[in-house]
Amino acid sequence: MQTLFLGLELKDWATIVAALLGPVLAVQAQKAVESLRERQRRKAFLFEQLMATRVARLAPEHVRALNMVDLVFYGERVLGIQRRSAKEQRVLDTWKEYHDHLNNKVDNAQIPLWIAQGDELFTNLLYAVAQDIGFKFDRVQLKRGAYSPVAHGEIEAEQTELRKATLSLLTGKHALNMNVVSFPVDPEALAANKAAVQNIGKALETGALQAELKPKERPSGPSHQ
């Protein structure tokens, strides 16, 4: 016995519903695919920025990429429910550890150890990001595979020292040491000055130097009676 509803069988109603919902479902599926692609693109771009600047961690691009980790790996919201994969959570956890390390203040004697620990934590972050986006990198490659010319390191160190020295002078913490050996002198002007002094000395000794005082002339003009 066939079940009828408004004169149509259930299979007919199923066909109608499928025809109506098909375009809607197709659009939603396309949006989901585009959203996934966009998330993957942003993750890949962030990874590229971190890899390109891993030996220049003071570069603005590097700092900007680090500050985007929380947003890029935040996850997605489906039907009002926040979803985050285990790999995304791993990225956020490693970034949290590295961020906490960067904000620690240490004494000068502890700087070498602080740098070594930072390198290890940053490698953990790179490895977690690579795992999430499907790139196969081992930890040694991420840590040792970067290239940085020696001259770049020397220039960066010199610029840092120059900034510190300039700031120290401007704030008055240190004075500028000066060792003046000689001043530039015009030989002809020096000889003429020496001869003039000698002539004046001889004139004073012989009494030949005489000074004549003249009264100050009053300005001429119409007289007032």
Order of alpha helices (4+ residues) and beta strands (2+ residues): beta-beta-alpha-alpha-alpha-beta-beta-alpha-alpha-alpha-alpha-alpha
